[in-house]
Amino acid sequence: MDQLSRVFAALADPTRRDLVARLTDGDATVGELAAPYEVSVQAVSKHLKVLEQAGLVSRAGTAHRSPVHLEAQVFDLATAWLERYRRHAEQRYRRLDAVLAAMNESTDDHSAQPSETPGPRNDSGPLNRETA
């Protein structure tokens, strides 16, 4: 599995996304990170291991008291990938906007011209012959 896939797989879990969000405020120990959750320190440690394997966090040591550090540069890889697809989507939307604008101009042009739909005929009904 490549690093980008590991990053997205690691961030697929809401607990791991929350851990990453909390680490944006600064380094924290495993115990500090585990405190708000109703799970064991070992469970949080397993989540951190997944984040570590994806390159999203690093630890100075193996003890639970070792600070966990967010490796923000790894987000550059995911951001670059997402940005490429965002640009493609924007280009498609701009093309769609141009088509819709052309369609609106065409509709506006037709509504500004006099109607070519014939009105009621005056020469074909029996009442018209009698009054003529």
C-alpha positions, 0 to 999 in steps of 0.5 A: 500500500502506498503512503497516500492510501495509508494516509486516507485509510488512517483518516477514515476512522473518526477517532483517528481524525479527532486525534489528529485534530487535537494534535494540531494544538501541539504535542501530547502524550498517549495518556493525555490523548486518551483522557477524553475517550471512554476507551483504554490507553492501549486502544488509543495507542493502537489508533496512534500506531495506525497514524504513525504507520501512515506517517501522520504522527511520530513519537520520540520514544515507545513509552506512553509518556513520550510526546506524540507529534503531528507530522503536518508535511504528510498532509501536503501529499494528500492536499496535492492529490485533492487539489488536482481533482478540485481543479478538474472539477472547477474546470468542468463547472466552468464549462457547464456554466458556459453552456448554461449561459449560452443556453440562456442567451439563446432563450433570451434571443428567441423571447425578444423576437416577435412570436411566429405562432399564428393567432386566430384566423379571421377568414375560416369560421362561419361567424366570420363569413356572416359578419364580413 
